[in-house]
Amino acid sequence: MIQKKLIAGIGAAAILAFGGNAFAATSSANATATIQSQMAVTKVTGKDLRFGGFIAGTSGDTVVRIDPNQADAASRTIVSGDATPLGEAVYAFGPAEFTVSGTVGSGFTFSVDESSINITSSANTMTVSDFTVSSSSGTIADGGSSVKVGGNLTISSGQADGSYSGIFNVTANYN
């Protein structure tokens, strides 16, 4: 009995002397966070997606394309059909332009939310589709980064006169 108490006492003394974690290991880690500026997308004043003016064709649909990678004066192409384009001096055309701003040096993605929209004049409509962007991703520069948006306009044969308009939405995200 004394021998059992002696062994138990030695064991307890060893635990007290060397601690309960004689074989434990420790380490540490940093806790970090990054705060970025609120991202903003702003349409450049006067730079909506502008297809210009036309006299409607008489034999089938006309498809007009605005290329976002071209300067305004070179951006418009008649892809098919016989609508007659009117002068640029009165009926300006060119891609929409947006400025993406936020934390300088951060990457971003950019997209058009809709695949097509209707533009209207009273009860009459035309379709804008196949939106394209000058760059679907980039790096935010000091002062913001420019992204342009083009697309296709379908003008029906005998399309009604009028000034047509509609809204499309764009989204930019940090990546």
Contacts in CASP RR format, 6 or more apart in sequence:
PFRMAT RR
TARGET T0000
AUTHOR 0000-0000-0000
METHOD contacts of the structure
MODEL  1
MIQKKLIAGIGAAAILAFGGNAFAATSSANATATIQSQMAVTKVTGKDLR
FGGFIAGTSGDTVVRIDPNQADAASRTIVSGDATPLGEAVYAFGPAEFTV
SGTVGSGFTFSVDESSINITSSANTMTVSDFTVSSSSGTIADGGSSVKVG
GNLTISSGQADGSYSGIFNVTANYN
36 102 0 8 1.000
36 103 0 8 1.000
36 106 0 8 1.000
36 174 0 8 1.000
37 101 0 8 1.000
37 102 0 8 1.000
37 103 0 8 1.000
38 102 0 8 1.000
39 100 0 8 1.000
39 101 0 8 1.000
39 102 0 8 1.000
39 108 0 8 1.000
39 172 0 8 1.000
39 173 0 8 1.000
39 174 0 8 1.000
40 100 0 8 1.000
40 101 0 8 1.000
40 102 0 8 1.000
41 98 0 8 1.000
41 99 0 8 1.000
41 100 0 8 1.000
41 110 0 8 1.000
41 170 0 8 1.000
41 171 0 8 1.000
41 172 0 8 1.000
42 98 0 8 1.000
42 99 0 8 1.000
42 101 0 8 1.000
43 96 0 8 1.000
43 97 0 8 1.000
43 98 0 8 1.000
44 97 0 8 1.000
44 98 0 8 1.000
44 99 0 8 1.000
44 146 0 8 1.000
47 95 0 8 1.000
47 96 0 8 1.000
47 97 0 8 1.000
48 96 0 8 1.000
49 66 0 8 1.000
49 94 0 8 1.000
49 95 0 8 1.000
49 96 0 8 1.000
49 128 0 8 1.000
49 149 0 8 1.000
49 150 0 8 1.000
49 151 0 8 1.000
49 168 0 8 1.000
50 66 0 8 1.000
50 92 0 8 1.000
50 93 0 8 1.000
50 94 0 8 1.000
50 96 0 8 1.000
51 64 0 8 1.000
51 66 0 8 1.000
51 76 0 8 1.000
51 93 0 8 1.000
51 94 0 8 1.000
51 128 0 8 1.000
51 153 0 8 1.000
52 76 0 8 1.000
52 85 0 8 1.000
52 86 0 8 1.000
52 88 0 8 1.000
52 91 0 8 1.000
52 92 0 8 1.000
52 93 0 8 1.000
53 85 0 8 1.000
53 86 0 8 1.000
53 87 0 8 1.000
53 90 0 8 1.000
53 91 0 8 1.000
53 93 0 8 1.000
54 62 0 8 1.000
54 64 0 8 1.000
54 83 0 8 1.000
54 84 0 8 1.000
54 85 0 8 1.000
54 86 0 8 1.000
54 155 0 8 1.000
54 159 0 8 1.000
55 83 0 8 1.000
55 84 0 8 1.000
55 86 0 8 1.000
56 62 0 8 1.000
56 83 0 8 1.000
56 155 0 8 1.000
56 156 0 8 1.000
56 157 0 8 1.000
56 158 0 8 1.000
56 159 0 8 1.000
57 81 0 8 1.000
57 82 0 8 1.000
57 83 0 8 1.000
57 84 0 8 1.000
57 155 0 8 1.000
57 157 0 8 1.000
57 158 0 8 1.000
57 159 0 8 1.000
58 82 0 8 1.000
58 157 0 8 1.000
58 158 0 8 1.000
59 81 0 8 1.000
59 82 0 8 1.000
59 157 0 8 1.000
60 81 0 8 1.000
60 82 0 8 1.000
60 156 0 8 1.000
60 157 0 8 1.000
61 80 0 8 1.000
61 81 0 8 1.000
61 154 0 8 1.000
61 155 0 8 1.000
61 156 0 8 1.000
61 157 0 8 1.000
62 78 0 8 1.000
62 80 0 8 1.000
62 81 0 8 1.000
62 82 0 8 1.000
62 83 0 8 1.000
62 154 0 8 1.000
62 155 0 8 1.000
62 157 0 8 1.000
63 78 0 8 1.000
63 79 0 8 1.000
63 80 0 8 1.000
63 81 0 8 1.000
63 152 0 8 1.000
63 153 0 8 1.000
63 154 0 8 1.000
63 155 0 8 1.000
64 76 0 8 1.000
64 77 0 8 1.000
64 78 0 8 1.000
64 79 0 8 1.000
64 83 0 8 1.000
64 85 0 8 1.000
64 152 0 8 1.000
64 153 0 8 1.000
64 155 0 8 1.000
65 76 0 8 1.000
65 77 0 8 1.000
65 78 0 8 1.000
65 79 0 8 1.000
65 150 0 8 1.000
65 151 0 8 1.000
65 152 0 8 1.000
65 153 0 8 1.000
66 75 0 8 1.000
66 76 0 8 1.000
66 93 0 8 1.000
66 94 0 8 1.000
66 95 0 8 1.000
66 150 0 8 1.000
66 151 0 8 1.000
66 152 0 8 1.000
66 153 0 8 1.000
67 74 0 8 1.000
67 75 0 8 1.000
67 76 0 8 1.000
67 77 0 8 1.000
67 95 0 8 1.000
67 132 0 8 1.000
67 150 0 8 1.000
68 75 0 8 1.000
68 95 0 8 1.000
68 96 0 8 1.000
68 132 0 8 1.000
68 133 0 8 1.000
68 134 0 8 1.000
68 148 0 8 1.000
68 149 0 8 1.000
68 150 0 8 1.000
68 151 0 8 1.000
69 134 0 8 1.000
69 148 0 8 1.000
70 95 0 8 1.000
72 92 0 8 1.000
72 93 0 8 1.000
72 94 0 8 1.000
72 95 0 8 1.000
73 88 0 8 1.000
75 93 0 8 1.000
75 94 0 8 1.000
75 95 0 8 1.000
75 150 0 8 1.000
76 85 0 8 1.000
76 93 0 8 1.000
76 94 0 8 1.000
78 85 0 8 1.000
79 152 0 8 1.000
83 155 0 8 1.000
83 159 0 8 1.000
85 91 0 8 1.000
94 150 0 8 1.000
95 134 0 8 1.000
95 148 0 8 1.000
95 149 0 8 1.000
95 150 0 8 1.000
96 148 0 8 1.000
96 149 0 8 1.000
96 150 0 8 1.000
97 146 0 8 1.000
97 147 0 8 1.000
97 148 0 8 1.000
97 149 0 8 1.000
98 110 0 8 1.000
98 146 0 8 1.000
98 147 0 8 1.000
98 148 0 8 1.000
98 149 0 8 1.000
98 170 0 8 1.000
98 172 0 8 1.000
99 143 0 8 1.000
99 144 0 8 1.000
99 145 0 8 1.000
99 146 0 8 1.000
99 147 0 8 1.000
100 108 0 8 1.000
100 110 0 8 1.000
100 140 0 8 1.000
100 144 0 8 1.000
100 145 0 8 1.000
100 146 0 8 1.000
100 147 0 8 1.000
100 172 0 8 1.000
101 140 0 8 1.000
101 143 0 8 1.000
101 144 0 8 1.000
101 145 0 8 1.000
102 140 0 8 1.000
102 144 0 8 1.000
103 140 0 8 1.000
103 174 0 8 1.000
104 140 0 8 1.000
104 141 0 8 1.000
104 142 0 8 1.000
104 143 0 8 1.000
104 144 0 8 1.000
105 139 0 8 1.000
105 140 0 8 1.000
105 141 0 8 1.000
106 139 0 8 1.000
106 140 0 8 1.000
106 174 0 8 1.000
107 137 0 8 1.000
107 138 0 8 1.000
107 139 0 8 1.000
107 140 0 8 1.000
107 174 0 8 1.000
107 175 0 8 1.000
108 137 0 8 1.000
108 138 0 8 1.000
108 139 0 8 1.000
108 140 0 8 1.000
108 145 0 8 1.000
108 172 0 8 1.000
108 173 0 8 1.000
108 174 0 8 1.000
108 175 0 8 1.000
109 136 0 8 1.000
109 137 0 8 1.000
109 138 0 8 1.000
109 172 0 8 1.000
109 173 0 8 1.000
109 175 0 8 1.000
110 133 0 8 1.000
110 135 0 8 1.000
110 136 0 8 1.000
110 137 0 8 1.000
110 138 0 8 1.000
110 147 0 8 1.000
110 170 0 8 1.000
110 171 0 8 1.000
110 172 0 8 1.000
111 133 0 8 1.000
111 136 0 8 1.000
111 170 0 8 1.000
111 171 0 8 1.000
112 131 0 8 1.000
112 133 0 8 1.000
112 149 0 8 1.000
112 168 0 8 1.000
112 169 0 8 1.000
112 170 0 8 1.000
113 168 0 8 1.000
113 169 0 8 1.000
113 170 0 8 1.000
113 171 0 8 1.000
114 131 0 8 1.000
114 168 0 8 1.000
114 169 0 8 1.000
115 129 0 8 1.000
115 131 0 8 1.000
116 127 0 8 1.000
116 128 0 8 1.000
116 129 0 8 1.000
116 130 0 8 1.000
116 131 0 8 1.000
117 127 0 8 1.000
117 128 0 8 1.000
117 129 0 8 1.000
117 166 0 8 1.000
117 167 0 8 1.000
117 168 0 8 1.000
118 125 0 8 1.000
118 126 0 8 1.000
118 127 0 8 1.000
118 128 0 8 1.000
118 166 0 8 1.000
119 125 0 8 1.000
119 126 0 8 1.000
119 127 0 8 1.000
119 128 0 8 1.000
119 153 0 8 1.000
119 164 0 8 1.000
119 165 0 8 1.000
119 166 0 8 1.000
120 164 0 8 1.000
120 165 0 8 1.000
120 166 0 8 1.000
121 160 0 8 1.000
121 161 0 8 1.000
121 162 0 8 1.000
121 163 0 8 1.000
121 164 0 8 1.000
121 165 0 8 1.000
122 160 0 8 1.000
122 162 0 8 1.000
124 159 0 8 1.000
124 160 0 8 1.000
124 162 0 8 1.000
124 164 0 8 1.000
125 164 0 8 1.000
126 153 0 8 1.000
126 154 0 8 1.000
126 155 0 8 1.000
126 156 0 8 1.000
126 159 0 8 1.000
126 164 0 8 1.000
127 153 0 8 1.000
127 154 0 8 1.000
128 151 0 8 1.000
128 152 0 8 1.000
128 153 0 8 1.000
128 154 0 8 1.000
128 166 0 8 1.000
128 168 0 8 1.000
129 151 0 8 1.000
129 152 0 8 1.000
129 154 0 8 1.000
130 151 0 8 1.000
130 152 0 8 1.000
131 149 0 8 1.000
131 150 0 8 1.000
131 151 0 8 1.000
131 168 0 8 1.000
132 149 0 8 1.000
132 150 0 8 1.000
132 151 0 8 1.000
133 147 0 8 1.000
133 148 0 8 1.000
133 149 0 8 1.000
133 150 0 8 1.000
134 146 0 8 1.000
134 147 0 8 1.000
134 148 0 8 1.000
134 149 0 8 1.000
135 147 0 8 1.000
137 175 0 8 1.000
138 145 0 8 1.000
139 145 0 8 1.000
147 170 0 8 1.000
147 172 0 8 1.000
149 168 0 8 1.000
149 170 0 8 1.000
END
